Amino acid sequence: MEGPVYRDGTWWQYGGTEPQWQKWEGGRWQSQDKSNFPFPPPPSRWHTWQTADSEPFYVFLLGVLAAILALGITVAVVQDKTLVAAILAPIIGVIGAFAGHAAGHASAISVMKQKT
């Protein structure tokens, strides 16, 4: 059972033997019909710790490591250090675009896995 959530001036919780919305009325939780509510069950509080242990986070981390590696290679290879920023800017842009795009796909896939 999920903890109570305050929405639209009333307290709600999602749970029970057959998970369903329950509304706080008359000093107790009243079961409600599932079809009447436009909002989904509230997210579990236990999922917040999994953010750093998710596929999108790993893809993001890979992008950050690639950017650091590109910085190291650029600084080591370029003779004129005043050109490092000019050379590195498009490289970091490409790494960021690909990593962000891949993280978006990984996020969509992880959401689809959770829905089933």
Backbone bond lengths (Angstrom), bond angles and torsions (degrees), N, CA, C in turn:
res aa  C-N    CA-C-N  psi(-1)  N-CA   C-N-CA  omega(-1)  CA-C   N-CA-C  phi
1 M - - - 1.452 - - 1.521 108.52 -
2 E 1.305 114.80 133.31 1.458 120.84 178.30 1.518 109.46 -83.00
3 G 1.333 115.17 148.99 1.450 119.90 178.77 1.514 112.01 -64.06
4 P 1.301 117.55 159.38 1.465 120.47 -178.62 1.524 112.42 -61.35
5 V 1.330 114.41 146.10 1.460 122.74 178.71 1.520 107.16 -127.68
6 Y 1.337 116.47 136.08 1.459 120.78 -179.70 1.518 108.66 -96.01
7 R 1.354 116.77 114.18 1.462 121.34 178.99 1.516 109.31 -138.96
8 D 1.310 114.87 137.61 1.470 121.85 175.97 1.523 112.77 52.74
9 G 1.328 117.72 39.54 1.457 121.88 175.20 1.516 115.08 79.10
10 T 1.326 118.22 8.60 1.469 121.17 178.91 1.517 110.06 -136.99
11 W 1.319 114.91 158.23 1.454 120.87 176.45 1.517 109.29 -92.67
12 W 1.343 116.38 134.81 1.454 123.49 -179.70 1.516 109.36 -129.03
13 Q 1.319 115.69 152.14 1.453 120.27 169.24 1.524 107.91 -145.08
14 Y 1.321 115.17 154.51 1.455 120.91 -177.70 1.512 108.13 -116.90
15 G 1.316 117.77 122.42 1.450 120.11 178.66 1.505 111.89 164.63
16 G 1.316 115.20 -157.13 1.450 121.07 -177.49 1.519 110.34 106.94
17 T 1.341 116.73 -178.70 1.468 119.92 179.93 1.519 110.75 -64.78
18 E 1.319 117.52 -44.14 1.464 122.26 168.10 1.523 105.30 -107.00
19 P 1.345 118.85 107.50 1.471 119.50 -173.59 1.526 112.63 -50.67
20 Q 1.303 115.03 125.08 1.461 122.17 179.41 1.515 108.85 -156.63
21 W 1.325 115.70 165.28 1.449 120.94 177.58 1.517 109.92 -73.62
22 Q 1.334 114.59 139.20 1.459 121.29 174.69 1.519 108.00 -127.04
23 K 1.333 115.76 136.37 1.458 122.07 -177.48 1.522 108.76 -112.17
24 W 1.351 116.56 139.82 1.453 121.17 179.14 1.520 108.75 -81.29
25 E 1.333 116.51 108.71 1.459 122.44 179.31 1.522 108.83 -141.29
26 G 1.299 115.91 138.13 1.462 120.98 174.80 1.520 114.05 61.09
27 G 1.322 117.45 31.05 1.455 120.68 176.84 1.516 114.43 81.30
28 R 1.326 118.77 10.57 1.462 120.73 176.63 1.532 109.95 -154.55
29 W 1.335 115.74 166.87 1.453 121.43 -179.42 1.523 109.42 -81.79
30 Q 1.330 115.72 123.98 1.464 122.37 178.82 1.525 108.69 -104.53
31 S 1.339 116.94 127.84 1.466 120.27 177.18 1.515 109.95 -67.84
32 Q 1.328 116.14 142.39 1.449 122.21 -177.88 1.531 109.59 -121.72
33 D 1.310 115.97 156.66 1.457 121.95 177.58 1.530 109.08 -71.46
34 K 1.325 117.46 134.34 1.469 121.82 -177.50 1.522 113.01 -64.25
35 S 1.309 117.52 -32.39 1.458 120.19 -172.34 1.530 113.83 -74.99
36 N 1.312 119.06 -11.23 1.458 121.52 -175.74 1.522 114.60 -87.04
37 F 1.318 118.63 -3.50 1.457 119.81 -170.74 1.515 111.96 -114.13
38 P 1.330 116.96 125.09 1.458 120.18 -179.40 1.524 113.09 -80.62
39 F 1.328 118.54 -8.75 1.461 118.89 -176.68 1.530 110.18 -106.96
40 P 1.340 116.82 146.70 1.463 121.65 -178.67 1.527 110.73 -77.89
41 P 1.325 117.39 171.97 1.465 119.48 175.80 1.530 109.97 -59.75
42 P 1.317 117.65 146.91 1.463 119.46 178.85 1.525 110.75 -65.08
43 P 1.333 117.96 150.46 1.466 119.49 -179.96 1.518 110.69 -66.88
44 S 1.302 114.85 149.02 1.461 120.31 179.95 1.526 110.00 -71.19
45 R 1.295 115.96 141.77 1.476 119.83 177.84 1.516 111.06 -68.66
46 W 1.318 117.36 -22.31 1.462 120.67 -177.90 1.515 112.06 -76.36
47 H 1.324 118.58 -14.44 1.459 119.88 -179.57 1.514 112.47 -78.48
48 T 1.315 119.51 -15.13 1.459 120.37 -176.72 1.522 112.15 -66.70
49 W 1.330 117.88 -32.68 1.463 119.02 179.55 1.518 111.82 -73.43
50 Q 1.328 118.17 -17.16 1.451 121.05 -178.27 1.522 112.56 -83.48
51 T 1.313 118.44 -2.69 1.455 120.75 -177.97 1.523 111.38 -59.24
52 A 1.330 117.48 -42.93 1.459 121.12 -179.37 1.526 111.28 -78.68
53 D 1.324 118.35 -4.89 1.455 121.70 179.88 1.526 109.39 -118.45
54 S 1.323 116.68 44.75 1.458 120.53 -177.07 1.522 109.68 -124.26
55 E 1.323 115.89 160.63 1.462 120.77 -179.67 1.533 112.88 -60.78
56 P 1.344 119.08 -43.88 1.478 117.92 178.75 1.526 112.65 -60.72
57 F 1.323 117.00 -35.95 1.460 119.18 179.01 1.520 110.82 -66.35
58 Y 1.340 117.54 -39.66 1.463 120.28 178.09 1.520 111.74 -64.33
59 V 1.327 117.07 -39.13 1.465 120.85 177.42 1.530 109.69 -65.05
60 F 1.338 116.90 -42.95 1.462 121.08 176.66 1.530 110.43 -60.32
61 L 1.319 116.58 -44.79 1.466 121.52 179.89 1.523 110.61 -62.15
62 L 1.322 116.97 -39.42 1.456 120.74 177.62 1.532 110.55 -62.30
63 G 1.341 116.98 -39.40 1.458 120.96 177.29 1.521 111.93 -64.30
64 V 1.322 117.31 -41.27 1.462 121.06 178.15 1.529 110.14 -64.18
65 L 1.320 117.25 -43.06 1.466 120.36 178.20 1.531 111.38 -64.53
66 A 1.327 117.30 -37.66 1.469 120.63 176.83 1.527 110.59 -64.52
67 A 1.334 117.30 -39.07 1.467 120.59 178.62 1.531 110.82 -66.18
68 I 1.321 116.73 -40.64 1.476 120.14 178.12 1.526 110.27 -65.71
69 L 1.330 116.35 -41.16 1.460 120.60 177.23 1.528 110.58 -62.78
70 A 1.329 117.41 -41.95 1.469 121.05 177.98 1.525 111.01 -62.68
71 L 1.321 116.35 -39.49 1.467 119.56 176.87 1.522 110.90 -61.66
72 G 1.335 115.98 -47.39 1.466 119.60 179.88 1.510 112.73 -60.78
73 I 1.332 117.13 -44.95 1.466 120.91 179.85 1.517 110.81 -65.17
74 T 1.329 117.18 -42.41 1.468 120.79 -178.74 1.522 111.01 -64.00
75 V 1.315 117.53 -44.78 1.470 120.82 -179.94 1.523 110.49 -64.79
76 A 1.330 117.66 -36.59 1.464 120.59 -179.15 1.529 112.46 -73.73
77 V 1.314 118.03 -34.23 1.462 121.29 -173.39 1.529 112.79 -88.12
78 V 1.329 118.36 -39.80 1.466 121.79 -173.64 1.528 109.95 -74.53
79 Q 1.324 115.01 128.16 1.461 120.28 -178.79 1.527 111.54 -77.43
80 D 1.325 116.43 -46.24 1.467 121.53 -179.40 1.531 108.45 -87.99
81 K 1.317 116.79 105.22 1.466 121.44 -173.56 1.528 113.42 -67.91
82 T 1.318 117.63 -13.27 1.460 118.93 176.51 1.530 111.62 -74.35
83 L 1.312 117.66 -14.50 1.465 121.91 -179.70 1.528 113.10 -94.04
84 V 1.324 117.98 -3.69 1.467 120.86 -175.97 1.529 111.41 -58.34
85 A 1.309 117.84 -45.91 1.468 120.53 -178.39 1.522 111.19 -65.60
86 A 1.332 117.26 -38.73 1.469 120.51 -179.84 1.524 111.23 -67.42
87 I 1.294 117.37 -35.70 1.463 121.39 179.59 1.533 110.51 -78.51
88 L 1.303 116.49 -38.36 1.459 120.97 -173.77 1.531 112.93 -76.84
89 A 1.326 119.07 -29.10 1.469 121.81 -175.62 1.530 113.04 -57.40
90 P 1.332 119.81 -50.78 1.464 117.51 179.34 1.529 113.13 -68.79
91 I 1.312 117.23 -31.65 1.467 120.36 178.85 1.528 110.06 -64.95
92 I 1.321 116.56 -46.18 1.468 120.74 178.66 1.524 110.15 -65.26
93 G 1.326 117.62 -36.39 1.462 121.16 176.78 1.518 112.07 -61.02
94 V 1.319 117.15 -44.14 1.470 121.36 179.07 1.525 110.39 -67.17
95 I 1.321 117.29 -43.35 1.473 120.57 178.31 1.525 110.11 -61.39
96 G 1.331 116.80 -44.20 1.465 120.41 179.56 1.508 112.58 -64.11
97 A 1.329 116.54 -39.94 1.476 119.78 179.41 1.520 110.88 -64.91
98 F 1.315 117.20 -47.27 1.460 119.51 -179.57 1.523 112.04 -67.53
99 A 1.323 117.27 -42.31 1.473 120.05 -179.86 1.526 110.86 -66.33
100 G 1.321 117.48 -41.03 1.466 120.38 178.37 1.515 111.84 -65.33
101 H 1.318 116.28 -41.68 1.464 120.87 178.65 1.536 110.26 -64.44
102 A 1.314 116.61 -44.37 1.467 120.62 -179.94 1.529 111.07 -66.89
103 A 1.328 117.01 -37.45 1.466 119.66 177.64 1.525 110.65 -65.82
104 G 1.313 117.71 -35.41 1.461 120.79 175.72 1.519 111.63 -63.49
105 H 1.322 116.61 -43.40 1.460 119.93 177.26 1.526 111.22 -65.11
106 A 1.332 116.61 -42.62 1.464 119.97 178.88 1.523 110.70 -62.88
107 S 1.325 116.88 -37.72 1.462 121.03 177.61 1.520 110.93 -64.65
108 A 1.325 116.96 -43.60 1.471 120.71 179.13 1.529 110.26 -63.67
109 I 1.299 117.61 -41.39 1.471 120.55 179.70 1.513 110.63 -66.50
110 S 1.340 117.54 -41.60 1.473 119.17 -179.75 1.524 110.95 -66.90
111 V 1.328 118.50 -33.44 1.465 120.99 176.68 1.525 109.84 -68.00
112 M 1.335 116.76 -41.22 1.467 119.91 178.63 1.521 111.06 -63.77
113 K 1.320 117.14 -36.49 1.467 120.40 177.44 1.527 111.34 -65.76
114 Q 1.329 116.67 -37.55 1.461 120.59 -179.15 1.523 111.76 -72.38
115 K 1.334 118.54 -27.61 1.453 122.17 -178.19 1.519 112.41 -72.30
116 T 1.336 117.23 -25.54 1.465 120.29 -177.98 1.496 112.27 -88.52
